[in-house]
C-alpha cells in the first residue's frame, strides 16, 4: 500500500513539474508536499519510542530529532517562499540546521540497536552524539561560515557547503552500510532501507545544490522529485 502511495505522489509531482510553469501555485505545491512528507516521517519515527529496548528507543529518538531539525529547516524555507513570497536567499539562514540534521542520525547508527544492550553502550551513545555534534559544527564554522559572514562570497560558500554536506551524507551512508552488513532480521531490513534513502538523498541534494548555484532551481521543479522520493 505504501509503495503505491509513494509512486502515486511521485507521478503527481512529475506531472506538475512538467506541465505547470514556474509560479506561486507550483511553489506552494512543492513546499507543502515536502513539509507534509517530513512531518509524516517524523511522526512515524517518533511513534517507535513507545516500544522496544532502551537502545532501540534511543535510536528512534536520534532519528526523530534529525527529522525534526530537517522539518524546521523546511518550514523556514516555506515561510520565506509562501508567506513572504520571496525567493529563498543563497546563503539561506536555515542551512546550518539542514546541515546539522544528519548528526543525530549518525549518532543513531552509532547506537547499534541490533547489538545486545547494556547501560555502558547507552551512555556511550549520548556521548557519541555530543562528540559528533561538536565535530561537525566545528567543521561548518571553519569551512562554511567565513564565506557567509566574514568575507561573503556566494559561489565559494555554495561550493564549501556542498562539499561538506556531501561528505557528511557519505559518512552516514557508510555507517548504515557497515551496520547493515553486521546485522540480521528486522534491523537488517531497516538499515538497508535507510541506506538506500540516504544514498538517493545524497545524489539528489547535490544535484539540487548545483542547480541553486546555477540559478536553475525553483521549488516544484524536477530537481525536487528525487528529494521527495
N, C-alpha and C positions, 0 to 999 in steps of 0.2 A: 504493500500500500504506500509506504513512504517513498519507495523508488518511483512509483507512478506520480506521486505528488511533486517530487523533485523534478522529474522530467517535464511535467506539465508547466511548472514555474519557469524552467529554462526555455521551453518553447515559446511561452508568452513573452519572456524577456527578449529573446532573439527577434521575434516578430516586431515588438515595439521598437527595438533598436534599429531595425532595417527599414521599417515603414514610416516611423514618426521622425519628423525633423527635430533638430535641437530646439527645445522650448522649455518653458517653465513647467508644463504638464509632464513632459518626459523626465525632467529633473526631479520633480516631486515623486513620480512613479519609482524611479531608481532609488532615491533616498529612503522612501517609506518602506520599500521592499527589503532593502538591506537592513534597516532598523528592525523590521519585523522578524526577519530570519535570525538576526543576532539575539534578539530578545527571547525567541523560542529556544534557541540553542542554550542560552544562559539558564533559563528555567529548567530545561531538560537535564543539564549537568548538575545544577544545584539540587534537583529533586533526589539525586542519588545519595545525598547526605543523610537521608532518613534511615538507611540500612547499610549493612556491610561492616567490615572490620574497621578499626581506627585508622589504619594505613589507607584503606580504600576511601574512607571519608575524607582524609587529608588530601588524597589525590584529586577527588572531585571538587574539594574546596579550592585548591590551587587552580584547577582548570576553570572553575566557575569565576574565580577572581580575574583570570586572564580575559575571559569572555566579557565580563562586566566592564573592564577597562577599555576593551575594544568597542563595546557598545557606547560608552561615554564619548569616546573619540568620534564615533559615527554620528552621535546626536549633536555634537558641536558642529560637525561639518553640515549636517542637515539644517541646523538653526541658521547658519550663515546663508545657505542656498535657498531655503524655503521661506523662513521668517523675514530675514533681512533682504532677501532677493539679490544677493551679491554672489559673484563667483568666488569660491573659496580661494584665499590667497596662497601663494607659494613663496616663502615658507608658511606653513599652517601651524597655528598655535597648539593644535592638538597632536602634532607629530610626535612629541615626546611621550604622550600617553599611548599612542599607537605603537611606538617603538617598544615601550616597556611592557606592553600587554603579553608579550611572548615569555617574559621572565618567569611569571608564576607557572606557566605551562612547562618550562624547563624544570622547575622545582618539583612539579607533579610527577614528571618522568623519573626524577632522581629518587622519589619516594619508593618506587618499585613495589606497588601494592600486591603484585603476584608473589612476592617473596614472603616467607613466614615472618610475622610481625613480632617486635618486642619494643620496649619503651625506648631503648637507645636509638633505634632507627627512626622512630617518630620524632624524637628531639633533634636528631641529625637532619631530618627533612626540613624542619623550620630553620635550622642554621644554614642549610644549603640555600634556602630561599633568600635569606638575608645577605649571604655572600654573593650569590648570583645577581641580586638586585643592585648591590653596591658596585660590582664589577662592570655590569653593562651600563649603569648610569654614569660611571666614570668615563667609559669609552664614548658615550654620547656627548658628555660635556667636553671631552678633549677633541673629538673628531668632528662633531657637527656644530655645536653651539657657536664657536668662533665665527663661522660663516653666516650665522643668523643675526648676531648682535654685535660682535667686536669689529669685524670687517665684512659687512653684509655683501654677499655675492650669491645670487640665485642659482647660477649654474654650478658653482663649487659646492654650495650647500646641497643641491639636489644629488650630485654625484657622491658626496660624502655620506649622506643619509642612505641612499640606495645601497651603497657598498656595505655599510654597517648593518643595515636592516636585513639584507640578503644573507650576510654572514650569520646573523642571529637565527634566521629561519633555517639555514642549513644545519646549524648546531642542534636545533630542536628536532629536525627530521632525522639527523644522525642518531640522536639519543633514542628516538622512537624505534628506529630500525634495530638498534642494539638490544633494547629490552624485548622487542618482538622475537628476535632470534633466541632469547633465553627463556621465553615464557611458553605457556601452553594453555589450552582450554579457552575460556571466555576472554581472559585478558589478552591472549594472543590475537584474538579477533579484534578487540578494542584497539590495541596498539597498531594493528595493520590498517584499520580504517583511519585512525588519527594520522598515521604516517602518510597515507595516500592523500588525505585532505591537506596536510601541511606542505607536501610536495607541490600539489596543484596551486595552493595559495602562494608559495614562493615564486613560481613561474609567472602567475597571473599578476601578482603585486609588482613584480619587476617590470612587466610589460606596461602596466598602468602608470608606474612611476616615470618610465621613459616617455610615455605619451604626454604626461603632465609637463615634463621638461621641454618637450617639443610643442607644447600648447595645442595638442591634438585631442586631449582627453576632455570629456564632459560627462557628467553623471547621466546614466541611462544608455550610454554608448555600448558598443560591442565589447569594449575593454572590461565592462562590468560583468559580463556573462560568466567567465571562469571564476571571478571573485564570488559571485553568487553561488556557483556550483560548489 
